[in-house]
């Protein structure tokens, strides 16, 4: 049970859908975007499980947020504009992986039917990531970029460790092969230069779109890694500009050494247009264990954005819409921040938890 100190500030009787749609409406409105299309997509992503009450503890401990919340919002800032996103894990009827698979597949089918999401590539690898025999862990997470006009763009995150029949390494390599990226495995292996025990593959991402720019992403969790080391390794990407990420991570965490409290995350992105080499590499810095409060994180993110020439006011306005408490009375809203500089263009994304269950979430994904 949550302590008084960490208890969330949202009623347990509120439904997931009511919380998420209300929050998305506020975020989109603050960003100057029409909310109707975005909230329509979000309602579909929350159907039917969004009708459940949030409760006081997660019935299914979602992989989306550190406290088990199955919903996350994020905002991507660049000089070209702003994008609001939502990530969900469809809650299963029963708390078991097989039921989670059914919920995830039903959501995918709904997005394909109602919004034209392209599921052909997912179908090519679904037996790898959604095995019938002894599934374990999460099944699939779904993300949407909530566009001001037109249909949102969707993507999915799959579990490389879906069962013991294949290792995460074997499953990822097989998926790349099926999707036409056989030779891309050499880049993945080179990137995980310390070995896959320290540079662990943790997610496999797919855009639910067609075309040569549709992305395939391999995500890593890096144990005992320094930001400068990862920055150098990211030069494997076609467009990576080295020298920025070390300072970025240091400013956000307050540390210049290996990030141990919560491991760094990164991804390599491949497209048919880019061929066998990753077209981009992105670093995700965990934030919820590296400061005393979200107020400190806000100040650190603001300072980084000023240096990058990005709109600090827009970030703070959206954060105020996301928070339901003083920023000094918890550290669970900010989950990650990511940044990328390509061809002189800066992009920063902040990821926010609703803190449905804990304002002081614990560490997750430790080695073991």
Secondary structure as UniProt FT lines:
FT   TURN            4..6
FT   TURN            12..13
FT   HELIX           16..30
FT   TURN            31..32
FT   HELIX           36..45
FT   TURN            46..48
FT   HELIX           49..51
FT   TURN            66..67
FT   STRAND          71..78
FT   TURN            79..80
FT   STRAND          81..88
FT   HELIX           97..115
FT   HELIX           120..129
FT   STRAND          140..145
FT   STRAND          153..158
FT   TURN            160..161
FT   TURN            164..165
FT   HELIX           168..178
FT   TURN            179..180
FT   HELIX           182..184
FT   HELIX           185..191
FT   TURN            192..194
FT   TURN            196..198
FT   STRAND          199..207
FT   TURN            212..213
FT   STRAND          215..222
FT   TURN            223..224
FT   HELIX           227..233
FT   HELIX           234..236
FT   TURN            242..243
FT   HELIX           245..253
FT   STRAND          264..271
FT   TURN            272..276
FT   STRAND          280..286
FT   TURN            288..289
FT   HELIX           294..308
FT   HELIX           312..322
FT   HELIX           327..329
FT   STRAND          334..342
FT   TURN            343..344
FT   STRAND          345..353
//
